Amino acid sequence: MTRYWPTLLLLVILAGLGSYLYLVELPAEQREEKQENAQKQILPFPETAITGLSITTARGPIQFKLVEPGKWSIVAPLQTDADNREVQALIRALVTGAVTRTVEEQATQLAPFGLEQPVTTLTITAGTQQETVSIGESGPLSNTLYVLRASDRRVLLTNLAPKDFINKSLMTYRRKELLRFVQNDVERVRLTYPTTEIVIYNMAKDKPRPSWKIRYPIEAEGDQNEVRSLMFRLEDLKALGIIDPGPERDSVAKTLTTPKVKVTLHTAAGDQSVKLYQPDPQSGEAIAETTADAPLYRINPALIKDLTKELFNLQDKRLLGIDYTDIAMLSVKTREHQYVLINQTGEWVLEGQPTEKLSQDAADLFVSRVANLPAEERVMKQSAPLAPYGLLAPSAEFIATGKDGKTTGKLTLGNQAGNLLYATGQRLQGVFQVRPDLLTQIPPKADLLAKSQEKAPAGR
């Protein structure tokens, strides 16, 4: 037993050393690190604790109040909604900002640092705690600022960026979005123009991605990309200037007669609407109005053009008239080729050659190109004589049969004019122009066969 005493003694010593490191040295090191990090912080409390904020510049004071998590209001010099992103960005810059050096302890000489008359003074409230920070001149390096912290009268050199604190005004912090919504929460969109109206429904509410369908003045599938673009424009509809209730607003309101467009968003939580005016197109000024008692908003006039969409722009412009996944049979006829592709239990085969193996990738790609070819321009709204457009003896014609056995899709390609082809389709009435690429992408039978696909690399 005695021969194990040295080993046991060594184990006891190691255990004691481990306990000492765990119980004494490590906590001390953690405390020291925590203290060092605290000294680098500009504010003594975390972002989540902040409930109030005031900003004073040469233009006057602005006071904010946290209404609910993530939502701020301006309470002085007027009561209105705040731009939450701007306020949050300012607070986050303060919270994440760090002290790089203490320049003066209990400073009395403030002028050399631009702190005698600070550019901005911020008072931050967190419950019963409060801290005031004054912003001075830029430091010796770019993106650094001198700061005076009121609680300890220290002049600090910080890594705060001037862009976050300088040249900010009341307008900077006011809510500028005219509409607040989440696209997928929108049940329908109503676009009211002087002579017509378009109503678009979200057919996939509560799903990850909206799916839009036109319900008025016609029943038609929406052009998903075009409608989403419209919704993004509405999200980006922001004020460049705000005319608060008063004599100026009353004067401007008298010039507003018929809106170029009125947009109404219907959601389960309620409706939001905005009217867009351009009282004097020559001046380039555009005005938006949300409600009769709200401010008027100066907006970018280009937004009016973006939001005044014709029905043709918003509806599904794929001419064939049937979705790719619903095609059971596609008849292809050109001046050089003629064949029929049949979808048998998920695989494409050629009519009359059911045992020939086709390249499914090549067939899939071709059929999807036919199904998804969109109209680029409308030539005639109604049916017209087709001969002048080369549509009586077409360059190519595609007829699609659905899974129910009915002919539900047709696409005809005619002559080329400039960089586009004339075309007609089942989905839209009239004559249109399309991109000509499809004409060069129609494979002859031989190119669809799997064996020709396999031989192609060896022949290169």
N, C-alpha and C positions, 0 to 999 in steps of 0.2 A: 504493500500500500504506500509505503513511504516514497517509493520511486516515482509515484504519480503526483507527489506534492508540488514539485516545480511547475508541472503542467496546470494543475488546479489553481495554483497561485497566479500564474500568467493569465488564466481565464478570468479570475476575479479582478485582476488589474485592468484587463481589457474591458470587462463589463462595467467597471467603475468609470473608466475613461469614456466609454460610450455614453453612459448615463450623464456624465458631466457635460459632454459635448451636446447631448440632446436637450438637457434641462437647463443648462447655463449658457454655453457659448452660442448655440443656435438661436435661442430666443433673443439674446443680446444682439446678435448679428442682424436678426430680423427687425428688432426695434430700431437699430441704427439705420438700416436700409429704409424703413418706413419713415423715420425722422428726416432722413436725407431727401426722400421723395417729397415729403410734406413741405420742406424748405424750398423745393423747386416749384411748387404749385403757386399760382397767383391767387387763387381763391381757396378759402379754408373749408369749403363744403362741395359735395358732388353736384353734378348737373340735375339729378333727380330731385334734389332737395329745394331747388330754386323755385320760388313762387311769385316773385315780383322783380321788376327791373325799371330803372329810370335812366334816361340818356339826356345829357345836356350838352348842346353845342352852341356855336355863336347864333344859330337860328332859333334857339329856345329849347325848353325841356320837352321830352316825350316820356310819358309814363305808361307802363305795361302791367297787365295783371294776367296771371295764369287762370283761365276759366275752368279748364279740365286738362288732363294730361295731353300734352302736344298741341293744345289750342290756346292761343293768346289773344287778348283784346287790348286795344289802346284806350286808356281812360282819361288821358289829358295830352294835348290841349283840346281834344274832342273825343267823343266816345264812338268807336267804330271797330270793325274787325281788323286784326293785324295780319300781316303776311307771315304766316307761321314759319315758313322756310327761312325767311330773313332773320327773324328773332332767334330761332333755333341755331342758325349758323353763327350768329353773334355770340350766343351763350356757349356754344361748343368751342368756339375759338378761345374764349376766356378760360374755359375749364381745361382744355387740352394744352393751352399755352404754358410755357415754362419760363422760370427765371434762370437766365444764363449767368447773371452776375449781380451782386448787390453793389451799386455804385456809391451810394451815400447812406449812412446810418443816421437817423434823426435829422434829415436834410433841412437846411435853412436856405441854401442857395438853389433856387429852382429854375431860374431863368436860363442857365446854360443847357438845360435839358428840355426846354420848351414847356415846362410845367408850371410856370408862374401864371400863364394864361393857357390852360390845357386846350387842345383841339377838341377833346371829348372827355366828359366825366360820366362814369357809370356807377350807379348805386345798385347793388345786387342784394336781394332779400331772400333768405331761406328760413322760413318760419320766424323765430325770434332773433336769428342771426342776421347781420348785415355787414357788407363790406363796400367801400367806395374806392374806385380805381380811376385815376386820372391818366389820360393818354397824352404824351408829349411828342417830341420830335422823333424822327427816325434815328436809329442807332448807327454805329460806324459801318455795319454790314447791312446788305439789303434784307428786307423782311425782318427787321428788328425795330422795336420801339422802346423808348424810355417810359417808365410807368411809375407813378407815385401811389403807394398803397397807404390808405388813410389810417388803418389800424395800427401800424408800426412806424409810420412816417418814413418809410424806406424808399429811396429812389432805386428802381430795379431796371436792369437791362433785360428785356424779354425777347422771345422769338415770335411775338405777335406780329402779324402781317398788317401793314398800313391799310391795305385794301379792305380789310374787315372792319375798320374803325373810323376811317377818314372819308370826308365828303358824303356822309350819310344824312338824309333828310327825312322829314315826316313821310314824304311820298315813298321813300325806300321801304318803310316799315308798314305801310298801309296795305290792306288786301287789294290785290290788283286783278285776281281771277274773277271774271264776271259770273262764271258757273263753276260749281263744285260738284263733281260726280265721279263715280266709278263706272266705266263703260258697261260692265256686265250687270250693273244694277238698273240700267235704263231699260224700261219696258218698251217704249216707243219714242220716236222723234217726229215732230211735226214741223215742216218747213213751210211757212206761209209767205207767198209772194204777192205782189199787187194783182196778178191775174190768175194765179193758180195756187195749188197746195199739194205737197207731197207728204205722205205719212209712211214711215218705215217702222216695222216691228222687229224686236229682238226675239227670235224664235228659239233661242237657247239660253233663256234666263236661268241663272243659278248654275250654269256650266262654266268651265274654265275660259271659254272663248265665245263671244257673241256670234250669232248667225242672223244676218239681216234679210228681211223680206219686205218688198214694197206692197202695201195694201191699198194705197190710193194715190193717184187716180186709176191705176191698173193693179191687177194682181200679178206680181212678177218677182222672181228671185232678185235679190240685190247683188250688185257688184261688191263683193265682200271687201276687197282692197280699197275701193273708192269710198265706201261708207265708213270704213275704219279711219281712212284719211280725214274724212269730214269730222269724225268724233275727236280725232287728235287736234284738229283745228279748233274745235270748241273748247277742248281742254286748255289750249294755248291762247284763248281769247282773253287778253289782258289789257288793262288800262295803261295808256301812256301818260294820261293826266286825268285828274278828278275835279269835277265842278260840283261843289257841295251846295245843298239847298240855300237859296238866297237870291239876291238880285241878278247875279250873273247867270245862274241856272235858269231863272225865269226868262231872261232875255234869250238864251240859247234855245230853250224849249219852244219858244214861239216860232222858230225857224224849222222845227221838225214836223213834217206833215205825214207823208206816207212812207213807212219804212221800206227799205230795199228788201229786207227779209226779217221775219220774226221766227225765232227758233224756240220751240218748247220741248223740254225733256220731261217725260212722264216716268216717275218712279214710284215704288210702293211708299216711300217716305214723303212723297209730295211732288209737286211740279215746280220747275224752274223755267223762266223764259227770259229772252233778251231780244230787243228790237235794235236793228242796225240802220242808221240813217246816213245819208250823204247829201245834206241840204244844198251844198254848193260844190259840185264835182270839180270845178275849176280850181277851187282853193286846196283841194287834196285833203280836206279835213273830213273825218268820219266820226260819228257820235253813236254811242250805245246807251240804251236805257233798259234797266231791269224792272223797276216799279216806279209808279208815279211820284212817290215820296222819297225815293233813293237819289243819290247823286247821279249826275250824267258823267259818262266816261268818254274821253277822247281815245280813239283806237287807231290802229294802222289801217288805212283805207284798203290795203291789199287784201285784208281779211274779208271784206265784203265780196270781192270777186271769188275768194276761196269758198265762201258759204252760199253763194247764189248758184246752185247747181241745176242744170237741166235734168229732166227725168232720164234722158238717155245716158247721162254720165253716171247716174246712181244705180241703174238696173244692170243685171247680169248681161254682159255683151258677148258671151260665148255663143256663136251663131248656130252650131249644130242642133242644140235644143234638148240634149240628153246628157246626163252625167256619164263620165267614162265608166264608172263602176256598174252602171245599169245597162250597158250595151251587151246584147246577146249575139248580134250579128251586124257586121259592117260591110256594106257593098262599096267597092272602090272602082271607079271608072275614070280613066284618063284617055288621052289620045293615043297612048302607047300601051296601056295596061288595063286589064279588067279582071277582077277576082272578088271573092267574098270570104271574109274572115268570120269564123264561127267560134263562139266561146262555149266549149263543152266542159262542164264541171270545173271551171277555173283555168282551162288551158285552151289556147287558140289553135285552131286547125283551119286548113283551107277547104272550102266547099269542093267536093269531088275528089279530094285527095286526103281523106281522113287518117290514113295510115302514115302520111309523111310527117316527120317530126319537124316542128317549127322552132325557131329561136324565140322563146317566150319574151325575153328582154326586148328584142327588136320589135316584136308584134305589140307588146305593151306600150312601148315608147311611141310607136306610130299611131296607135289608136288614141292614146292620151293627147297627142298633138292635134289630131282631128277634133276631138271632143272639146278641147280647151282653146281653140283658135278664137280670139276675140275680135270684134269690130273695132277699128281704130277711128274711123270717121263715118258719119252718115251722109250719104249722097242724096237720097230721096226718102222721105218719111213713108210715103205710100208706094204700092206696087206701081211700076213704070214699065214702058217698053224695054225689054231686056236685051234686044239685039245690039243697041249701041254700046253696051257694056260687055259684049262677048258672052252673055249668059244663056243664050239660046243654043250655042254650040260651045259648051264650056271647056275650059282647060282641064277641069277635074270636077267630079261629082261624087259625093259620099251620102249614102242612105243608111241610117242606123235603125235597127229593130230592137225593141226592148225585150226584157225577160218575159213580158206578157204576150209576146208575139206580134205586137202592134208596131207599125212604122211610126216612130216618134221623133226622129231626127233627120235633118237634111241640110247639107252644106254644098253650095255650088260656087266654084271659082271661075271668074271670067278673064277679061283682058287686063293687062298691066297698064297703069297710068302713073308715070313718075316712079316713085318707090313703093307704090301700093297696088294691090289687085282689087278689082271689083268683085263683090260677093253678095250672095243672098243666103239666108238661113232660116231654119224653122222657128228659132226663138224670137227673132225680131222681124217686124214687117218693114219692108223697104229695101233699098239698095245701099250697100255699105262698101267701105274699103278696108282691106286687111293687109297684114304684112305678107310678102310673097314667099317667105321661107318654106312654107309647107309644100309648095310645088316641087321643090328640089329634094324633099324629104319623103316622097312617096316611094316605097321600095317595090321593085318588081318582084314577082313571085319567087324567083330564084334566090333573091337576097334574104327572103324570110326563112328559107329552109335551114335547119340546124346544121346540115352537112356543109353548106356553103359558108356558114359562119365559122365552122371549125377549120376549113381549108384556107380561109382568108389570110391568117398570119404567115403560113408557109409560102404563099404566093407573093408576099411583099418583097 
